[in-house]
Amino acid sequence: MKRLLLLTCFLIVSVLLTAGEIVNVDHLEFLRGEFSVKDQMVFGYWIYTDRQPDGSFKRVGAEGEGVTCVDDVARVAVFYLREIERKGIDPFLDSRARESLEFVLKMQDHDGDFFNFVFEDGTINKHGPTSRKGGNWWAARAYWALSAGARVYGEYDIEYSEILASAARRAFRVLNSYVEDGLLHGYADMTSVMLLGAAEYAALHRDEAVLAFIGASANALSNRLVRSPGLVYGLFDEGIEDFNWNGWGSREIEALVAAYEVTANEAFLDAAVEAAKTSVPMLLSLGPVYRISRNVVLYEQIAYAAEVHVNGLHRLFNATDEDIYGIMAAILNSWFLGMNHLRLPMVGPNGEGLDGLERTHRNLNAGAESTISMLLSFQAVERLPAAIRAYSSVGNSVRTPGYILEAETLDFGLSPAQIIRDGAASGGALVSFSDTLLLRTDILLPGVDYEVHVSLFRCPADIDLEFTVRYGAERVTERLAAGPNRIIKIGEIRGTGEAARLSVSARIPAGRSVEIDQLILVPAVVGIYSDNHESTMLFNRSLKERDGLLGMEYARAEGDPLFVPFDEERVERYAVELIDKNGVLHAVIDPLLNNKGMALPDERREANFDNFGGVVGASYPQREIERLLKDGLLFVDDVSFMMAFGEKDNFRLMGQRVNLSVEASQICFLGSSEQGDYEEYIELVYDDGSVHRILLGFSDWCGISRFGEKIAASLPFRYDNAGNVERIQCRLYVRCYNIPEGRLAGIGFPERVNIHVFAITFVK
C-alpha cells in the first residue's frame, strides 16, 4: 500500500513538472477578487478557502478580520515583480503586479502607515489587532513590495516607479520610528522583512537614513544568530525572555545577504553562510518547524516556513556562486513535492498551496498565504541552473530523520513519574519526575551521529543534573546545569541502522522535581538521497571534524549508503479468531487494539481518540454508546458488531497484517476518522494467493457522512482533552463491502493513523 501511495503522489506532482515549469498561478487567480476600497475598485486575494466535498474550493474570509489583506497582496506583488525579472514584462505580469501594488497603496494611510484587512464590502478594518496601524508586519511587507516595485519599474515606467518610491519613503519613516537598536519592535524576523524593503529601495536611491538602517539592522540580526553548537545552532533568537524562534517569517538569511549586496560588508554574508550551514540541515531532517522555544512545536508545518528559507538560500547561492546553497534550496523545496513525513505533496494540481501539514494529515484548504508562499518557493527554484534545480524532486528521501518524542508517550520504567496535563506542553501533557528520571523507547537510528536533547519545563535553576544516555551498547554521561523553560543537549550517540533501546536517565536531588516535555533527537550529519542524481547529499551541521561519513561541512556520496531496507518481518502480524452470533461472524480484534477512544465518566481524562502524538485527547462517551447495545452488540440494520470496552477499544490503521480463516460474502467495518475524512485501500488476501482490494473510508467523527457510510451511532456530546463535556455531536459509521467467493486468509491494513476501526463483522 505504501508503494501505491507513493506512486499516486508521484503522478500528481509529475503533472506540475511538465515542460520543466513548476510555477502555476491558476489557484492564485481563483483567489483574486475585486473590492471597492475608498470608492475605487482594486484587486485583492481572498485569504482563505474551504475545500468542498467534491474537491473544489470556496473562497472565505476570517470572522471579524476581513477577506483580503496587505500581508498577502504585498507578497503577491513581490511574486509578480520577480516574475517580470525572470521572464521579462508582458501585459499579464504587468497588470497583476500593478494591481497588487495599487491595493497596497490604497491601504496606506495619510501618515504613511498601513491598515491590513478589508471586509468584503470594501470597508477597511481599522481597529482589529491584526489590522490596525502601528508599524506592524503588514507595514513591513507593504514597504518591501513598494520598494521592489519602485526598483523593477525603474526600468519600464519611471513615473510609476517614483510614485511607488514616494510611498515607500513615507512607509520607511513610520517603520523607522519603531526601530530601536536596529530592530523593528525588537523582533529579528519582522526586521528581516523591513530590511529586504530597505535593500530594494537602496538599489534605486542611496538614501542615508535607509543605508544607516541597513547597517544597524544587519548588525542586530547578526548579533541574534545563535553560534553555539546544539539544536538551535544557526537560528536567530527573538530575545523574548527565553529563547524563541519562529520558522515562519524568519527571512534573516535572505535579509543579511541583501544587506551584504548593498554594503559589501563581508560580516553580513558570513553570518548568512553560518546560519545556512547549521540551521538548514536541521530543517531538512525535521521539516519546516513551526516554532522552537522551550520545546519544539513541530506542527503544523506550513509553506511560509519553507519558502523563507528556500529564498534565503537562493539569494545566498547568487551572492557566493557556491552550488551547495542552491542544492539546499532545491532539496528544501522538495518538502512541497512530498519530501515530508507523510510522503504527500503540499501542492495541488491547479497550483494550490495546501494550508498545512500535521502529524497525521494535511490541511487540504489552500488559502492565499500558503499558495503565494509555495509560488515564491517554486519561483526561486526555477531561477536556479537546471542541474541544481533537479535536486528538487518528488523522489527525494530524508535518510536521517530527526525525532521529537513526547515524554508522556515513553516508558518511565519504575521511576516515580507523573503525567501532568499542561496546555503549554507540545502534546498537551508532560512528565514530572522526582528522585529518578528515566525515559525509554525502542528506536531505529541510521548510521550517523545524533544529538540528544531534552525539553525542560519547570525545573529548579540551582541544580545540576548528570544525564546518562544509552543506545544499544553505547553509553554517554554528561553533567549539566539545569533550569526551567529551555532545551539542553545531554549527549551524542551514534546510530547503527538497526532498532535498539534508547534510554535517558538522571538522579534528581531530594525534595526536587523536574518536568520533561520532549526528548529530541537531531542528526549531526544529515543525509538526503536524491533520486535524480542517484547519490546522497551529506550536511555536517555541527561543523566539527567527524570521522565516519563526513569530515567536512558537506559532501556527496554516490548511491544510497544510509538507506535502511524495509524489513517485512517488522510488520506486526496478528491472528484473529471469529465468533458466530446471530448468523454473522464477529472478529475478536483484541490483539489489534492500540487506542482508547471511549471513556467512562470517571476515566474521561484517560482516553485519547484524536491526539496521535500525545496521551491526552478528546474521546467518545462510552456510556452513551453502551445504551445503544442490544444483548451486548451494536446493530446497524441487520448487521451486528461486537465492540471491545476496556483499556483499549479500537485500533488505528498502522500497517497491521491479520491472519484468519473465513468464507463470507461481505465484510463490514465499524469505525470513524479524526482530523478529517480519510479513505485508504486495504488488501484481502485469499488462500489461493489472490488479492482483492477495497477502499475503506470513514468520515470525521464530528462531521457528516461524506463517503455514503451508514451512521451507527450519533452521540450528543464528547469529552475534550481535559475531560470536560463538549456539546459537539460525534458519530460512529459502518461500511460494508461485497467480497469475492473463497476462503479469506488475511487482511493487510495501510498506514493511516487517522482511521480507527472499532469492530469487524463478516456476513456469510
Buried (B, 14 or more C-beta within 10 A) or exposed (E): BEEEBBEEBBEBBEEBEEEEEBBBBEBBEBBBBEBEBEEEEBBBBBBBBEBEEEEEBEBBBBEEBBBBBBBBBBBBBBBBBBBBBEEEBEEEBBEBBBBBBBBBBBBBBEEBBBBBBBBBEBBBBEEBEBBBBEBBBBBBBBBBBBBBBBBBBBEEBEEBBBBBBEBBBBBBEBBBEBBEEBBBBBBBBBBBBBBBBBBBBBBBBEBEEBBEBBBBBBBBBBBBBBEEBBBBBBBBBBBEEBBBBBBBBBBBBBBBBBBBBBBEBEBBBBBBBBBBBBBBBBBBBBBBBBBBBBBBBBBBBBBBBBBBBBBBBBBBBBBBEEBBBBBBBBBBBBBBBBBBBBBBBBBBBBBBBBBBBBBBBBBBBBBBBBBBBBBBBBBBBBBBEEEBBBBBBBBBBBBBBBBBBBBBBBEBEEBBBEBBBBEEBBBBBBBBBBBBBBBBBEBBBBBBBBBBBBBBBEBBEEEEBEBBBBBBEBEBEBEBEBBBBBBBBBBBBBBBBEBBEBBBBBEBBEEBBBBBBBBBBBBBBBBBBBEBBEBBBBBBBBBEEBEEBBEEBBBEBEEBBBBBEEEEEEEEEBEBEBEEBEEBBBBBBBBBBBBBBBBBEEBBBBBBBBBBBBBBBBBBBBEBBBEBBEEEBBBBEEBBBBBBBEEBBBBBBBBBBBEBEBBBEBBBBBBBBBBBBBBBBBBBBBEEEEEBEBEBBBBBBBBEBBBEBBEBBEBEBBBBBEBEEBEEBBBBBBBBBEBEEBEBBBBBBBBBBBBBBBBBBBBE
